[in-house]
């Protein structure tokens, strides 16, 4: 053909002179246009360059840039688009192509500067390197080991038994040019040596067996020149593929263009093809039919074709087939999938449909897209983004049962011109909402330490725009996390794992609970003799119990607040109260409690419990109430310390810290009994000490409520006993009010003789049994939550 053109050119020059030169120039461009239509891109590019060298102009420069793009030489394509952009006829589309190839060839900044000099910006054209979307899956893309060569390798499928089929032109290389949509053909005549589209050897299918050995698969279709696009149906053991045949003429007509066709064959146990059958809608001289995907579940064969009636270059179609391999008329997938560009390499898995396209929005020459699939429609096409797509060509998407993705690409860093890549789920996403006790997401700073226990490494964490904690987790690993914030218990979770986890995101919700520093959980009082600080025998049981609790629970310390009565001077009483506090420390030290776990306060006579001040006459029993050490057992006593939740309290809800009080009270279980005289409602002096302890407890624990219930024995009439039980309950209430307890924290009820411990109407009661019926019961509960705790009793006579 070149020789013919040369002869015609010389003849034209002799006959027509300079006018003939122009016609020859146009003839070259028209011939190159024809080769572009035949997808002989490299040959077309060479002719366009010759034409431009003879007569430079905008039209030929642009066609050369497009052809250079088709062979995927992006550096050269960038230079040609820059040449095109120098002409007055330049369009915004040309500017876009200049930016695109600038990105692909690392010349984006230069392209931006070039356009800015012309008053155009990349932002107004809507194209920047960040325009590529990010994949919703976190995948790591690597070349498939053992398959790729220095040539073009693509379109890998597995047969379900571990054997891999793929396409390569590794059989021989002549020039290193890339094809457009990875087919050989559409040439009018086939070279016995190389493809006119690529300038290299023809594509053929190879097989890698389970041991890793690679062998060429031989097509049984007579005259096969190019053999590619394998798709395996494991149920029927059928391999579908594309073939371009070496057809020289039809009915003595040599002016023909041969197109790719789809065939299928049975695959034998040794991997060899047995026989062949043609897809009935092939038309080797009319249009291309290629890139088959056999969907055995839906009984459909998907394929790409430029048959008449399509929407652009290559469209995607399907044809349904029966058990006897009878195929229905092809159905175009419609405008949601097909565009004016090329759509190729279809694939379906579950409710998703995948394909490659040059017509949908993307930055690479060809990108992979995902859509929603139903039997009746394919919708919501989206670019799969990085790293599935790159700034180069990405196509032939496949996904196996464990969600490992295989794709083909000519992206940078590969071994050859096209390479086969595996995109395996690199990370699972971790998403945690860290809440406070009110259920609000904590947005202020906290420290999250995330460990990959399987890999033995730390995992970086971040916070998203909603304040949630995020991380990327390696698959098939176990993890542990600890979250700490000053003033809150450190939270740990050692049960995070991605082993066998099939989802995308591991979700957690954590509640950070404030440390209830210096929380009173038990109160007692010990009393002293006049002018003494020796621990009395009646005080020892209470101190022994405190020592036992402190030895059992390391998170408990003791506050000792010591006092004196008003007799003697203020200075003397300060020293005396200090000695009384020290005496408690020394006594507990003898029980193995370190002094640094006892916090001392001393007040002398400054905090009397009654009005027995200087010079006031008071009975000894009232002075005794003032000679005391208040013992307050505090949980988490050090406000500067970051505590872990104690193992003993792992079931406690620290959003309600009064639960700790309940826990300790269950441990102590020694609430004393207070007696009244018969038929009286006056508190005896000896029992005021017990109510003093109750008053201190309520003062130290402001969230506690006291419920007071008065009772009598069954002697006397009901009306009298009702009023008597009311007076006894009121006596307790009045005493505590006088000790500074708010009335709204004291709720009293009275039941007369209606709720006896012993029913003396049915049995003969002893005086002791009557005494048990004459009681006043105290119960504590949480004022803020309305919770009623365990019962306490104040028994009355």
DRENDO-334439 format. One record per residue (C-alpha): x negated, y negated, z negated; residue number from 1. Coordinates in steps of 0.25 Angstrom, whole numbers, m for minus. Example, Ala and Ser with C-alpha at 12.3 -4.5 7.8 and 13.67 -1.06 7.14 Angstrom:
<kolros>
> m49|18|m31|1
> m55|4|m29|2
</kolros>
This chain:
<kolros>
> 0|0|0|1
> m11|m10|m3|2
> m18|m6|10|3
> m5|m9|17|4
> m3|m22|10|5
> m17|m26|14|6
> m15|m23|29|7
> m2|m31|29|8
> m9|m43|22|9
> m20|m43|32|10
> m10|m43|44|11
> m1|m54|37|12
> m13|m62|36|13
> m17|m61|50|14
> m3|m64|55|15
> 2|m74|46|16
> m10|m81|40|17
> m8|m88|27|18
> 7|m86|26|19
> 4|m71|26|20
> m4|m72|14|21
> 7|m78|6|22
> 16|m66|11|23
> 5|m56|7|24
> 5|m62|m7|25
> 20|m61|m8|26
> 19|m47|m3|27
> 9|m43|m14|28
> 18|m49|m25|29
> 30|m42|m19|30
> 22|m29|m19|31
> 18|m31|m33|32
> 32|m33|m37|33
> 36|m20|m31|34
> 25|m13|m39|35
> 30|m19|m51|36
> 44|m13|m48|37
> 37|0|m46|38
> 30|m2|m60|39
> 17|m1|m53|40
> 13|m12|m62|41
> m2|m11|m61|42
> m2|m11|m46|43
> 8|m23|m46|44
> m1|m31|m56|45
> m13|m29|m46|46
> m5|m34|m34|47
> 0|m46|m42|48
> m14|m50|m46|49
> m18|m49|m32|50
> m6|m58|m28|51
> m9|m68|m39|52
> m24|m69|m35|53
> m20|m72|m21|54
> m9|m83|m25|55
> m7|m86|m39|56
> 7|m91|m43|57
> 17|m90|m55|58
> 25|m78|m49|59
> 13|m69|m47|60
> 7|m73|m60|61
> 19|m69|m67|62
> 21|m56|m60|63
> 6|m52|m63|64
> 9|m55|m78|65
> 21|m46|m78|66
> 13|m35|m71|67
> 2|m37|m80|68
> 12|m36|m92|69
> 17|m23|m86|70
> 4|m16|m86|71
> 3|m21|m101|72
> m10|m28|m100|73
> m6|m39|m109|74
> m19|m47|m109|75
> m18|m48|m93|76
> m3|m51|m94|77
> m6|m62|m104|78
> m15|m69|m94|79
> m5|m67|m82|80
> 6|m73|m91|81
> m3|m85|m94|82
> m6|m87|m79|83
> 9|m86|m77|84
> 12|m96|m88|85
> 3|m106|m81|86
> 13|m108|m69|87
> 24|m118|m69|88
> 34|m108|m66|89
> 31|m101|m80|90
> 44|m97|m88|91
> 46|m95|m103|92
> 46|m80|m100|93
> 32|m81|m94|94
> 28|m89|m107|95
> 34|m77|m115|96
> 26|m67|m108|97
> 14|m75|m110|98
> 16|m75|m125|99
> 20|m60|m125|100
> 7|m56|m118|101
> 0|m66|m126|102
> 4|m58|m139|103
> 1|m45|m132|104
> m13|m49|m128|105
> m16|m57|m141|106
> m15|m70|m133|107
> m3|m76|m140|108
> m10|m88|m146|109
> m16|m92|m132|110
> m2|m90|m126|111
> 5|m99|m136|112
> m6|m110|m133|113
> m4|m108|m118|114
> 11|m110|m120|115
> 10|m121|m130|116
> 2|m129|m120|117
> 14|m128|m111|118
> 24|m132|m121|119
> 29|m118|m125|120
> 28|m111|m138|121
> 29|m96|m141|122
> 39|m99|m152|123
> 49|m106|m142|124
> 48|m93|m133|125
> 50|m84|m145|126
> 38|m76|m144|127
> 27|m74|m154|128
> 19|m62|m159|129
> 29|m61|m171|130
> 41|m59|m162|131
> 39|m44|m162|132
> 48|m38|m173|133
> 44|m29|m184|134
> 49|m15|m185|135
> 59|m11|m196|136
> 50|1|m198|137
> 36|1|m204|138
> 29|9|m194|139
> 14|12|m192|140
> 11|14|m177|141
> m1|22|m174|142
> m6|30|m161|143
> m2|44|m160|144
> m15|52|m163|145
> m19|61|m152|146
> m9|56|m141|147
> m15|43|m136|148
> m25|41|m125|149
> m33|30|m118|150
> m21|30|m108|151
> m6|28|m109|152
> 1|37|m119|153
> 16|36|m123|154
> 30|42|m125|155
> 27|53|m135|156
> 38|63|m139|157
> 38|75|m148|158
> 44|88|m144|159
> 49|92|m159|160
> 38|102|m160|161
> 26|92|m162|162
> 22|91|m147|163
> 21|77|m142|164
> 23|73|m127|165
> 18|60|m122|166
> 15|52|m110|167
> 1|48|m105|168
> m7|45|m93|169
> m20|50|m99|170
> m23|59|m87|171
> m31|48|m80|172
> m33|33|m80|173
> m36|23|m69|174
> m33|10|m74|175
> m28|6|m88|176
> m15|m1|m86|177
> m2|1|m93|178
> 12|5|m87|179
> 24|m3|m89|180
> 35|7|m94|181
> 26|19|m94|182
> 30|27|m81|183
> 23|30|m69|184
> 30|29|m56|185
> 39|20|m47|186
> 27|20|m38|187
> 30|22|m23|188
> 18|31|m22|189
> 11|39|m34|190
> m4|39|m34|191
> m10|53|m37|192
> m19|46|m47|193
> m12|35|m55|194
> 0|28|m58|195
> 3|15|m51|196
> 9|9|m63|197
> m2|11|m72|198
> m14|14|m64|199
> m17|26|m73|200
> m13|41|m72|201
> 1|45|m72|202
> 9|48|m85|203
> 11|62|m90|204
> 16|69|m102|205
> 7|75|m112|206
> 10|84|m124|207
> 3|85|m137|208
> 5|98|m144|209
> 6|100|m159|210
> m9|103|m160|211
> m12|90|m153|212
> m16|95|m139|213
> m12|86|m128|214
> m8|92|m114|215
> m1|86|m102|216
> 13|90|m99|217
> 15|94|m84|218
> 28|88|m78|219
> 36|99|m70|220
> 42|88|m61|221
> 36|89|m47|222
> 28|77|m43|223
> 27|71|m57|224
> 18|60|m57|225
> 22|53|m70|226
> 27|61|m82|227
> 31|54|m94|228
> 41|50|m105|229
> 43|63|m112|230
> 56|65|m121|231
> 58|78|m128|232
> 71|85|m132|233
> 68|95|m142|234
> 81|102|m142|235
> 80|106|m127|236
> 65|105|m127|237
> 66|96|m115|238
> 56|86|m111|239
> 62|74|m103|240
> 51|65|m96|241
> 49|55|m85|242
> 42|59|m71|243
> 38|51|m59|244
> 37|60|m47|245
> 28|58|m35|246
> 38|56|m24|247
> 32|52|m11|248
> 44|50|m2|249
> 59|53|m1|250
> 64|56|13|251
> 51|51|19|252
> 53|38|12|253
> 40|33|5|254
> 46|20|0|255
> 50|26|m14|256
> 48|23|m28|257
> 47|35|m37|258
> 54|33|m51|259
> 52|41|m64|260
> 62|52|m67|261
> 66|60|m80|262
> 64|75|m80|263
> 65|85|m91|264
> 59|98|m94|265
> 59|110|m104|266
> 47|110|m113|267
> 41|124|m115|268
> 35|128|m128|269
> 21|125|m123|270
> 25|111|m119|271
> 26|113|m104|272
> 38|108|m96|273
> 47|118|m91|274
> 55|114|m78|275
> 61|100|m76|276
> 74|93|m73|277
> 77|79|m69|278
> 86|69|m75|279
> 97|68|m65|280
> 97|53|m65|281
> 83|52|m60|282
> 81|44|m47|283
> 66|44|m44|284
> 67|35|m32|285
> 78|25|m38|286
> 74|22|m52|287
> 66|27|m64|288
> 71|36|m75|289
> 61|38|m87|290
> 59|38|m102|291
> 68|49|m105|292
> 72|51|m120|293
> 81|64|m122|294
> 90|62|m134|295
> 95|76|m137|296
> 104|72|m149|297
> 113|63|m140|298
> 110|71|m127|299
> 105|59|m120|300
> 93|56|m111|301
> 89|42|m112|302
> 79|36|m102|303
> 75|23|m95|304
> 78|20|m80|305
> 79|8|m71|306
> 90|15|m63|307
> 100|5|m57|308
> 110|m2|m66|309
> 101|m4|m77|310
> 98|m17|m84|311
> 84|m20|m81|312
> 71|m12|m79|313
> 72|1|m86|314
> 85|4|m94|315
> 88|15|m104|316
> 99|25|m101|317
> 104|38|m106|318
> 110|51|m100|319
> 117|61|m108|320
> 114|75|m105|321
> 121|89|m108|322
> 115|102|m113|323
> 114|106|m98|324
> 106|93|m96|325
> 116|86|m88|326
> 114|71|m88|327
> 125|60|m88|328
> 123|47|m80|329
> 113|38|m87|330
> 119|27|m96|331
> 112|14|m98|332
> 109|10|m112|333
> 114|m4|m110|334
> 110|m18|m112|335
> 108|m16|m127|336
> 96|m8|m123|337
> 92|m11|m109|338
> 87|m24|m104|339
> 81|m30|m91|340
> 68|m25|m95|341
> 64|m10|m97|342
> 69|m1|m108|343
> 62|13|m109|344
> 59|24|m118|345
> 72|27|m125|346
> 73|35|m138|347
> 84|38|m148|348
> 83|42|m163|349
> 95|43|m172|350
> 103|30|m171|351
> 91|22|m164|352
> 87|20|m150|353
> 73|16|m145|354
> 68|11|m132|355
> 57|2|m126|356
> 60|m11|m119|357
> 54|m22|m112|358
> 67|m30|m111|359
> 71|m31|m126|360
> 64|m41|m134|361
> 50|m37|m138|362
> 35|m42|m137|363
> 29|m30|m131|364
> 30|m26|m116|365
> 39|m15|m121|366
> 45|m13|m135|367
> 52|m2|m142|368
> 67|m5|m147|369
> 76|1|m156|370
> 92|1|m155|371
> 104|7|m162|372
> 109|20|m156|373
> 123|26|m155|374
> 128|36|m144|375
> 136|24|m138|376
> 126|12|m139|377
> 112|7|m142|378
> 112|m6|m148|379
> 104|m16|m157|380
> 90|m15|m150|381
> 79|m20|m158|382
> 64|m21|m155|383
> 57|m11|m165|384
> 46|m21|m168|385
> 32|m19|m173|386
> 25|m9|m174|387
> 34|m1|m165|388
> 32|m12|m154|389
> 20|m19|m151|390
> 15|m30|m142|391
> 13|m20|m131|392
> 22|m9|m125|393
> 30|0|m135|394
> 38|11|m130|395
> 42|26|m131|396
> 48|26|m145|397
> 50|39|m152|398
> 54|43|m166|399
> 53|57|m173|400
> 60|63|m184|401
> 52|56|m195|402
> 53|43|m189|403
> 39|43|m183|404
> 39|34|m171|405
> 31|36|m158|406
> 30|25|m148|407
> 21|21|m136|408
> 14|8|m135|409
> 2|1|m128|410
> 0|m8|m140|411
> m14|m12|m144|412
> m23|m2|m151|413
> m19|10|m144|414
> m28|21|m137|415
> m23|19|m123|416
> m13|11|m115|417
> m1|17|m121|418
> m2|25|m134|419
> 8|33|m142|420
> 10|28|m156|421
> 17|34|m169|422
> 24|24|m177|423
> 26|30|m191|424
> 34|24|m202|425
> 22|17|m209|426
> 30|12|m221|427
> 43|13|m228|428
> 48|0|m233|429
> 50|m2|m248|430
> 60|m12|m253|431
> 63|m15|m268|432
> 72|m25|m274|433
> 66|m29|m288|434
> 77|m35|m296|435
> 79|m41|m310|436
> 89|m37|m320|437
> 100|m45|m313|438
> 98|m38|m300|439
> 91|m50|m293|440
> 79|m47|m285|441
> 66|m52|m292|442
> 59|m62|m283|443
> 49|m67|m292|444
> 35|m61|m292|445
> 33|m47|m297|446
> 22|m37|m294|447
> 25|m24|m286|448
> 14|m13|m286|449
> 17|m3|m276|450
> 9|10|m275|451
> 8|21|m264|452
> 6|32|m273|453
> 4|42|m261|454
> m7|33|m254|455
> m13|27|m267|456
> m11|13|m262|457
> m4|0|m266|458
> 8|m4|m257|459
> 9|m19|m254|460
> 23|m25|m258|461
> 30|m38|m253|462
> 43|m45|m256|463
> 53|m48|m245|464
> 62|m60|m243|465
> 72|m55|m253|466
> 62|m53|m263|467
> 62|m37|m262|468
> 49|m29|m264|469
> 44|m23|m251|470
> 33|m13|m247|471
> 29|m3|m236|472
> 28|11|m240|473
> 20|22|m234|474
> 29|34|m230|475
> 27|47|m238|476
> 22|40|m250|477
> 25|38|m265|478
> 25|25|m271|479
> 26|18|m284|480
> 29|3|m287|481
> 28|m6|m300|482
> 34|m19|m301|483
> 30|m29|m312|484
> 34|m43|m315|485
> 30|m51|m328|486
> 41|m49|m338|487
> 47|m37|m332|488
> 44|m22|m334|489
> 35|m16|m323|490
> 44|m7|m314|491
> 38|5|m308|492
> 44|15|m297|493
> 36|27|m294|494
> 46|34|m286|495
> 45|27|m272|496
> 42|36|m261|497
> 43|37|m246|498
> 40|52|m245|499
> 52|57|m237|500
> 58|44|m236|501
> 65|42|m223|502
> 70|28|m225|503
> 63|15|m221|504
> 64|8|m235|505
> 62|12|m249|506
> 71|3|m257|507
> 70|1|m272|508
> 77|m8|m282|509
> 70|m12|m295|510
> 74|m20|m307|511
> 63|m27|m314|512
> 67|m28|m329|513
> 62|m39|m338|514
> 54|m34|m350|515
> 62|m38|m363|516
> 50|m43|m370|517
> 50|m43|m386|518
> 64|m37|m385|519
> 69|m33|m399|520
> 74|m19|m400|521
> 74|m16|m415|522
> 75|m25|m427|523
> 72|m22|m441|524
> 69|m29|m454|525
> 60|m25|m466|526
> 61|m32|m479|527
> 50|m36|m490|528
> 50|m38|m505|529
> 48|m52|m510|530
> 35|m58|m508|531
> 30|m45|m501|532
> 26|m40|m487|533
> 24|m25|m491|534
> 33|m16|m482|535
> 44|m10|m490|536
> 48|4|m490|537
> 62|1|m485|538
> 55|m6|m473|539
> 46|5|m469|540
> 57|14|m461|541
> 60|2|m452|542
> 45|0|m449|543
> 43|14|m447|544
> 54|15|m437|545
> 48|3|m430|546
> 34|9|m430|547
> 40|22|m424|548
> 47|14|m413|549
> 34|6|m409|550
> 26|19|m408|551
> 36|25|m399|552
> 38|12|m390|553
> 26|5|m386|554
> 34|m7|m381|555
> 39|m10|m395|556
> 33|m20|m404|557
> 37|m26|m417|558
> 40|m40|m421|559
> 39|m43|m436|560
> 45|m56|m441|561
> 43|m57|m456|562
> 50|m66|m466|563
> 51|m70|m481|564
> 61|m75|m490|565
> 61|m90|m494|566
> 53|m88|m507|567
> 39|m93|m508|568
> 33|m104|m499|569
> 34|m104|m484|570
> 19|m102|m482|571
> 19|m90|m491|572
> 31|m84|m484|573
> 24|m85|m471|574
> 12|m77|m476|575
> 22|m67|m482|576
> 30|m65|m469|577
> 17|m64|m462|578
> 12|m53|m471|579
> 26|m46|m470|580
> 24|m45|m455|581
> 10|m40|m456|582
> 15|m29|m466|583
> 24|m24|m455|584
> 13|m24|m445|585
> 4|m16|m455|586
> 15|m6|m458|587
> 17|m3|m443|588
> 2|m2|m441|589
> 2|9|m451|590
> 12|16|m442|591
> 3|15|m430|592
> 9|2|m424|593
> m1|m8|m419|594
> m1|m22|m425|595
> m1|m28|m411|596
> 13|m22|m409|597
> 19|m30|m421|598
> 22|m45|m419|599
> 23|m53|m432|600
> 30|m65|m435|601
> 32|m71|m449|602
> 41|m82|m454|603
> 40|m83|m469|604
> 53|m89|m474|605
> 57|m97|m462|606
> 68|m87|m457|607
> 77|m83|m468|608
> 89|m74|m465|609
> 97|m82|m476|610
> 98|m95|m483|611
> 88|m90|m494|612
> 79|m102|m492|613
> 70|m109|m502|614
> 77|m112|m515|615
> 89|m104|m511|616
> 94|m94|m521|617
> 96|m81|m514|618
> 97|m66|m519|619
> 86|m57|m517|620
> 93|m49|m506|621
> 94|m62|m497|622
> 79|m65|m499|623
> 76|m50|m495|624
> 82|m53|m482|625
> 72|m64|m479|626
> 60|m55|m483|627
> 59|m47|m470|628
> 52|m43|m458|629
> 60|m43|m445|630
> 55|m31|m436|631
> 59|m33|m422|632
> 55|m22|m412|633
> 52|m28|m399|634
> 51|m21|m385|635
> 41|m26|m375|636
> 35|m36|m385|637
> 23|m42|m377|638
> 29|m53|m367|639
> 16|m53|m360|640
> 16|m38|m357|641
> 21|m31|m344|642
> 28|m19|m350|643
> 32|m6|m342|644
> 46|0|m346|645
> 43|10|m357|646
> 46|24|m353|647
> 55|25|m365|648
> 64|14|m360|649
> 64|18|m345|650
> 79|19|m346|651
> 81|6|m352|652
> 87|m5|m343|653
> 78|m17|m347|654
> 88|m26|m340|655
> 95|m24|m353|656
> 84|m24|m363|657
> 93|m22|m375|658
> 94|m7|m370|659
> 80|m6|m377|660
> 86|m11|m390|661
> 96|1|m389|662
> 85|11|m386|663
> 77|7|m398|664
> 89|7|m407|665
> 92|21|m403|666
> 78|24|m407|667
> 79|18|m421|668
> 94|22|m424|669
> 93|17|m439|670
> 103|6|m440|671
> 106|4|m455|672
> 119|4|m462|673
> 124|m8|m470|674
> 134|m5|m481|675
> 145|m15|m486|676
> 152|m13|m500|677
> 166|m7|m500|678
> 177|m16|m496|679
> 167|m27|m494|680
> 162|m35|m482|681
> 149|m41|m488|682
> 136|m37|m483|683
> 127|m32|m494|684
> 113|m38|m495|685
> 106|m25|m492|686
> 113|m24|m479|687
> 110|m38|m474|688
> 96|m33|m471|689
> 102|m24|m460|690
> 110|m35|m454|691
> 97|m44|m454|692
> 91|m33|m445|693
> 103|m34|m436|694
> 102|m49|m436|695
> 88|m49|m432|696
> 91|m39|m421|697
> 102|m48|m415|698
> 93|m60|m416|699
> 81|m53|m409|700
> 90|m46|m398|701
> 99|m58|m393|702
> 106|m48|m383|703
> 112|m39|m394|704
> 126|m40|m398|705
> 131|m35|m412|706
> 145|m28|m413|707
> 150|m27|m427|708
> 161|m17|m431|709
> 167|m17|m445|710
> 173|m4|m451|711
> 179|0|m465|712
> 182|13|m471|713
> 196|19|m471|714
> 200|15|m485|715
> 210|3|m486|716
> 220|m2|m476|717
> 217|m5|m461|718
> 219|m20|m462|719
> 210|m22|m473|720
> 199|m13|m467|721
> 200|m20|m454|722
> 197|m34|m461|723
> 186|m27|m470|724
> 179|m22|m457|725
> 180|m36|m451|726
> 174|m42|m463|727
> 162|m32|m463|728
> 160|m35|m448|729
> 160|m50|m450|730
> 151|m49|m462|731
> 140|m43|m453|732
> 143|m53|m442|733
> 142|m65|m451|734
> 129|m60|m457|735
> 123|m59|m443|736
> 129|m72|m439|737
> 122|m79|m451|738
> 109|m72|m446|739
> 110|m80|m433|740
> 117|m70|m424|741
> 127|m76|m414|742
> 141|m73|m417|743
> 143|m69|m402|744
> 133|m58|m404|745
> 141|m52|m415|746
> 154|m45|m412|747
> 162|m39|m423|748
> 174|m29|m424|749
> 181|m22|m436|750
> 188|m9|m436|751
> 192|m7|m451|752
> 194|7|m454|753
> 198|12|m440|754
> 184|18|m436|755
> 179|26|m448|756
> 166|34|m447|757
> 173|44|m457|758
> 189|46|m456|759
> 192|45|m470|760
> 207|47|m467|761
> 204|62|m463|762
> 193|65|m473|763
> 189|62|m487|764
> 178|52|m486|765
> 167|50|m496|766
> 162|36|m499|767
> 150|38|m490|768
> 160|41|m478|769
> 169|29|m482|770
> 156|21|m481|771
> 153|25|m467|772
> 166|20|m463|773
> 164|6|m469|774
> 154|2|m458|775
> 151|m10|m449|776
> 145|m5|m436|777
> 136|m14|m427|778
> 133|m12|m413|779
> 123|m20|m404|780
> 125|m23|m389|781
> 120|m31|m378|782
> 126|m45|m378|783
> 122|m47|m363|784
> 127|m34|m358|785
> 139|m30|m367|786
> 132|m17|m370|787
> 135|m10|m384|788
> 124|m3|m390|789
> 123|8|m401|790
> 130|6|m414|791
> 125|0|m427|792
> 132|1|m440|793
> 133|m8|m452|794
> 141|1|m462|795
> 149|m6|m472|796
> 156|m1|m485|797
</kolros>
